[in-house]
Amino acid sequence: MSQQDTWRVVQWATGNVGTRALRMVIEHPRMELAGLWVSSPDKAGKDAGELCGLPATGITATNSLEEIVGLDADCVLYMPQGTDWDALCALLASGKNVVTTRGDFHYPPMIDPDKRARIEEACAKGNSSIYSTGSSPGFVTEALAIPLLSLQREHRLLTIDEYADVSSRNSPDMLFHIMGFAAPMAPFDQRRAEHLRGDFGSSLSQVAQAIGLPCDEIEAHGELSPTTRDLQIAAGSVPAGTVGAMRTTITCKHEGRPVLRFRANWYVTTDIDDDWDLRESGWRITTEGDTPVKVDIYFPVAAEDYAAYTPGLTAHRPVNAIPAVCAAEPGIRTTVELPQILPLFS
């Protein structure tokens, strides 16, 4: 890791995760906010502190890429809803390292060859690096999976179950119209599975390659299960017999054999038709081999605090990764290459 004392950081985007990251950079004992990019014209011109509930910082938000490129900064925390490859190339070519929650960079061989070449050229020009991470994918699929695998000499299968109870989320449009809870039972929309296949398949493929079991096939499929009773959740009503839970499974295979698997279990009730062994929100990681282990992770917060808690799960690891990424060799960096990510508290 770099021996420098402080890092000048730009925050790019201020959604839920970006706003948490912005606050963490401002409050970090060894980081200095160098700039802030926002997509909304309503936010442009406002002080960064105002946008994350802190006192004024003297840093004004901008929606100008040129202004950000012209700043003296060590790193950009890149956290928008979509990936702007032109903007990323400009940032990297200007000498700014990038840590992003976008899932495009977990495993370079799975990046579109033309886009990968552009990114690598920009990194070479700016002597900079880029790294994708977060909680899931990222922490649970890479940083946590690797030490669990290190206990084994015979590996059969690693399964990561992610559980998300969304019954307390008061977001009717998201739950009912976008995700499809409370809808009549119907075949699973394969497009949803394919969406997760990219981010999680690439993250798992990175680990598979590193342990000598490179992935030659990635399967993605989804399932729905109906609730067995009428429900009233924060977002509204869920009648019995309608969608109460959904599961998406991403499986990486080596020579036809499953070696790494991720299952996203989203639900508004555990009272469903199928035996999915649902539990409260968190993760369960299970290894099968000559030294099998099972690790259960829970989030010990009250339901009313959950919405304020979850952005930190995704935002904090990228902030903590900044020193290691700034010290890394130029190019697209991965968890298996970087040193262990350590937080700096003083």
C-alpha positions, 0 to 999 in steps of 0.5 A, a space after each residue: 500500500 502507498 505510504 502517502 499520508 492523505 488522498 484527494 478524492 472526487 465523488 462521482 454521483 450522489 444516489 443512496 450509496 454515493 451520498 454515503 460515500 461522499 460523507 465518509 470521504 469528508 469525515 475520513 481522517 486521511 482523505 480530502 474531498 477534491 470535487 463532486 460530480 452530480 447528474 442532477 442540475 438541481 444539485 449542481 452548484 450546491 455545497 457537497 456538505 449540504 448534499 450529504 447532511 454535513 457542514 459546508 465544505 467549500 467544494 461545489 457540486 458540478 455536472 461538468 466532466 471537464 471540471 472534474 478532469 481538470 482537478 488535482 485528485 488521486 482517485 474518483 469514487 465512481 458510483 452512477 446508475 450506468 457506466 459512461 465509458 467515455 467519461 471513465 476513459 477521460 478520468 483515467 487518462 487524466 491520471 485519476 485512479 477509479 474505484 467503482 461500484 459498477 460491476 463492469 470490471 470484476 474480471 477483465 476477460 469478460 469485458 467487451 474487448 473494444 471497451 477493455 482496450 479503451 480502458 487499458 489505453 486510458 490507464 496506460 496514458 494516465 498511469 492509473 488503475 480502476 477497480 470494481 467492488 462493493 458488498 455484493 458482488 465484491 466483498 461476499 463473492 471475492 474478499 470473503 469467499 477467498 479465505 474460506 476457500 483457503 481452508 480446503 485442499 479438495 474443492 467441490 462447490 462454494 454457495 453464497 446465499 444472499 437473503 433480502 427481506 424487503 417487506 419493510 421497504 415502503 417502495 410500491 413502484 419498486 416492489 410491485 411494478 419493477 420487481 413483480 411482488 404481488 403479481 400473479 404467478 407466471 414464468 420467471 422473466 429470464 432477463 432478470 437472471 441475465 442481468 445478474 449473470 453479468 456482474 455476479 458471473 464475472 465476480 465469481 469467474 475471477 475467483 474461479 480463475 484464481 483457484 485454478 478452476 477457470 469457468 467455462 460456462 455460466 448458468 443463470 436461472 430464476 424461480 418464483 414462489 407464491 405466498 401462502 397467505 394474504 399479507 400487508 407489508 409496508 408497500 401495500 397488499 400481497 394476496 395469497 397465491 401471488 409472488 411472495 419470493 423470488 430466487 435467482 441463481 448464478 452458477 459458474 462451471 468448470 469442465 461441466 461441474 458447478 464450482 461456484 454459485 450465487 443465489 439471490 433470495 428476495 422475499 416479502 414473506 417466508 410463508 411460501 410454497 417452496 422450501 427455500 430455507 429463507 432466513 432474515 436478511 444477510 448472507 450464508 456462505 457454504 463450502 463443500 470439500 474436504 474441509 467444509 464450512 458454513 458461515 451465516 452473516 446477519 445485519 443486527 439493526 432494527 427494521 426502522 434503521 435498515 434503510 439508513 444502514 444498507 448504503 454503508 454495506 456497499 459504499 464503505 469498502 470502495 472508500 477503504 480500497 482507495 489507498 490500495 488502488 492508488 498504489 496499484 500498477 496501472 490497469 484493471 485491477 482485481 481483488 485477487 491481485 490487490 492486497 487485503 483492503 484495510 480501513 484507516 481510522 486515524 
